[in-house]
């Protein structure tokens, strides 16, 4: 095989691993844009490496991407950008290959916005061990080799990660039936659009929380706690006004969607997706709302939506 043919063959081997690597990077970073950058950096290293000396390309690439992501998580810039109360993960539309493996509950949970947010409380090593073990089923010996630690340290990091996440999780675990989840969200939207605060309160858990990125204009997330405060915030937020229409580029349709495995509402004007509201459910009620409208955080979701054939909108004109 001549050198040009070898390069094409090796590029093909990398491309065959791209989706898996992007899914790993997304779980580690919570950002599709950063994940794409990490995978591209890995490709450049793959091209520069003496590939004849790489015995198991998949293992080599996994190690490179993981360590690139750890470097990003440890950087001073990342610590500033991801300070508690200032950051939400980037949402992805159902079917996006970056969501990666979804055969087990642990794999699906590891890419939920709830767990991606909670993982910000972990150290970079705890996060890496948790993702490699829970989402990609690597053995501790493999994780130790990827991270340059001992088997015992890998087990300890996983134990601490699981303990931290379990302590921070809210009640009502398990996965909601898709039909039931959609029905709850449709009821919630109807109550919000009507302005019926008492019905909204009934659909919320007592300790409900609402978070908003303020369309990327605020330095910190907007947060509301308790069912009455969340209901008041939602009632105001779901009322269409000329100012809101100008911000999103005109009237919007509101569509039901599945985002990171959870039910969501998308606000879709003529120009594309302008906002997403995701729902965490617990025992048949809404426990957490996340409002995401920063354009940079919606770029990949909006691109996927343009290729999507949506259902009839729940609200034609908002």
C-alpha positions, 0 to 999 in steps of 0.5 A, a space after each residue: 500500500 502506497 503512502 497516499 492509500 495508507 493515509 486514506 485508510 487511516 483517515 477512514 479508521 478515524 472517521 469510523 470512530 468519530 461518532 463514538 469519540 464525539 459522544 465521549 467528549 460531549 459527556 465529558 464536556 457538556 458542550 457539543 462545540 467543545 466536543 467537536 473541537 476536542 475530536 478535531 484536535 485528536 484527528 490532528 494528533 492521529 495524523 501526526 502520529 506514527 500510526 504503524 506503532 499504534 496497536 489498538 487505534 480505538 484505545 489510542 484515540 479514546 485515551 487522546 480524546 479523554 486527556 484532551 477533554 481533561 485538559 479543557 476541564 482543568 483550564 482556568 478559562 473553563 473554571 471561569 466559564 463553568 462556575 456554579 450558577 453560570 452554566 448549563 449543558 448544551 442540549 441535543 435533539 433526539 437522534 443526534 449521534 453525539 448522544 452516543 450509546 443508549 442501550 442501558 439506563 446508565 448510558 441514557 442517564 449519563 447524557 441527560 441534562 440533569 446528570 451533565 449538570 450534576 457532573 460539574 460538581 465532580 473533579 475532572 478525574 471523577 467525571 472521566 472515570 464515571 463516563 468511561 465506566 457508566 457510559 462506555 463500560 470500560 473495565 477499571 484496568 482500561 480506565 487506569 491506562 487511559 488516565 494514568 492512574 491505578 486500578 484502585 484509584 479508578 475504583 475510588 474515583 467511581 465510588 466518589 462520583 456515584 456518591 456525589 451524584 446520588 446525594 445531589 439527585 432528586 427523588 422520583 428516579 427511573 424513566 418516565 413513559 414517553 406517552 405520559 411524559 408528553 401528556 404532562 408537558 402538553 398539560 403544562 403548556 396549556 396551563 402556562 398559555 392560559 395563565 392559570 397559576 393554580 394549575 401550574 402549581 398542581 403540575 409542579 413538585 413542591 420543591 420545583 426549580 426553574 433555571 434560565 440562561 437569560 438568552 446568554 445575556 446574563 452573567 449568571 443563570 436565573 433561578 426560581 425555587 418552589 412551586 409558586 415562584 416557578 409557576 409565576 415565572 413560567 406564567 410570565 415567561 410563556 406569555 407572548 409579547 411584542 418584545 419577546 417576538 422581536 427577540 426571537 425574530 417574529 412569532 414562533 410555533 411551539 413544538 414538542 421534542 425529546 432533548 437529551 432523552 427528556 421531554 422538551 418544548 422548542 420555540 421555532 420562528 421562521 429562522 430556526 430554533 430560538 429557545 428550548 425548555 426541557 423538563 425533568 419529571 418526578 412522580 408524574 410532575 415537573 421537578 426541574 425546568 431549564 430554559 435555554 435560549 443562548 444562540 451559541 448553545 442552540 446551534 447544533 440543535 437548531 441545525 438538527 431541527 432543520 433536517 427534522 420533519 416535525 409533528 404538528 406544533 402544539 401552538 401554531 403562533 406564539 
